Amino acid sequence: MDDPNDAVRRAQDSGDDRVRLDFSNVLFMNSTMIGNLVLAHKAAKLAGIDIVIANASPNVREVFKITRLGKLFSFEPEEES
């Protein structure tokens, strides 16, 4: 997964109003990653950019739910395997 803050900066530079973060390779989330997501959300909100989480595993989705970060981000539907 790209650094969320870099992805938001690239979206600002290109005029995009949406950032898609692919979580397909994320097995767990530590406090640093959670902090980076919060910072990216703040920057995106100020810039009018939506962050969409894609391909998050059930375990990662549970972290979003427990930390209440799930209320800050949109999620793409899970892909069928």
SULFEN-V22698 format. One record per residue. N is the residue number from 1. RES is the residue in one small letter. PHI is phi in radians with two decimals (* if undefined). PSI is psi in radians with two decimals (* if undefined). D_FIRST is the distance of its C-alpha to the first C-alpha in Angstrom with 2 decimals. Layout:
BEGIN
n: {N:N}
res: {RES:RES}
phi: {PHI:PHI}
psi: {PSI:PSI}
d_first: {D_FIRST:D_FIRST}
END
This chain:
BEGIN
n: {1:2:3:4:5:6:7:8:9:10:11:12:13:14:15:16:17:18:19:20:21:22:23:24:25:26:27:28:29:30:31:32:33:34:35:36:37:38:39:40:41:42:43:44:45:46:47:48:49:50:51:52:53:54:55:56:57:58:59:60:61:62:63:64:65:66:67:68:69:70:71:72:73:74:75:76:77:78:79:80:81}
res: {m:d:d:p:n:d:a:v:r:r:a:q:d:s:g:d:d:r:v:r:l:d:f:s:n:v:l:f:m:n:s:t:m:i:g:n:l:v:l:a:h:k:a:a:k:l:a:g:i:d:i:v:i:a:n:a:s:p:n:v:r:e:v:f:k:i:t:r:l:g:k:l:f:s:f:e:p:e:e:e:s}
phi: {*:-1.17:-1.08:-1.04:-1.20:-1.13:-1.10:-1.16:-1.08:-1.11:-1.12:-1.07:-1.10:-1.66:1.42:-1.27:-1.93:-2.58:-2.12:-1.89:-1.81:-1.54:-1.73:-1.08:-1.76:-1.63:-1.67:-2.66:-2.16:-1.72:-1.14:-1.13:-1.12:-1.07:-1.07:-1.12:-1.16:-1.12:-1.09:-1.13:-1.07:-1.06:-1.14:-1.15:-1.08:-1.10:-1.61:1.27:-1.94:-1.62:-1.84:-2.00:-1.65:-2.08:1.03:-1.39:-1.21:-0.99:-1.15:-1.19:-1.05:-1.12:-1.09:-1.04:-1.19:-1.10:-1.48:1.13:-1.22:-1.04:-1.37:-1.60:-2.13:-1.60:-2.17:-1.33:-1.03:-1.18:-1.42:-1.33:-1.60}
psi: {2.42:2.73:2.19:-0.62:-0.67:-0.70:-0.69:-0.74:-0.73:-0.69:-0.72:-0.81:-0.60:-0.08:0.23:2.64:0.21:2.41:2.27:2.08:2.07:1.99:0.29:-0.45:0.14:2.05:-0.52:2.87:2.21:3.12:-0.54:-0.78:-0.73:-0.78:-0.73:-0.65:-0.68:-0.79:-0.72:-0.70:-0.77:-0.81:-0.71:-0.73:-0.76:-0.55:-0.02:0.56:2.35:2.42:2.23:2.27:2.22:2.55:0.61:2.32:2.86:-0.66:-0.73:-0.71:-0.63:-0.67:-0.75:-0.70:-0.84:-0.71:-0.05:0.25:-0.37:-0.39:-0.29:-0.37:2.70:2.68:2.36:2.61:2.62:2.47:2.49:2.43:*}
d_first: {0.00:3.78:6.53:8.09:11.39:10.86:9.85:13.02:15.05:14.39:15.46:18.45:19.41:19.41:21.03:18.54:19.04:15.86:12.10:10.03:6.67:5.79:6.07:7.90:6.91:7.35:11.07:12.13:11.73:13.88:15.81:13.87:10.68:13.27:15.01:12.21:11.77:15.57:15.87:13.56:15.66:18.80:18.07:17.10:20.22:22.41:21.28:21.75:18.18:16.85:13.32:12.67:10.54:10.30:10.75:10.98:13.36:16.73:16.23:13.19:15.27:18.12:16.49:16.01:19.64:21.08:19.70:20.66:17.37:17.70:20.43:18.35:15.77:16.41:15.10:15.27:17.62:16.57:16.98:20.01:19.79}
END
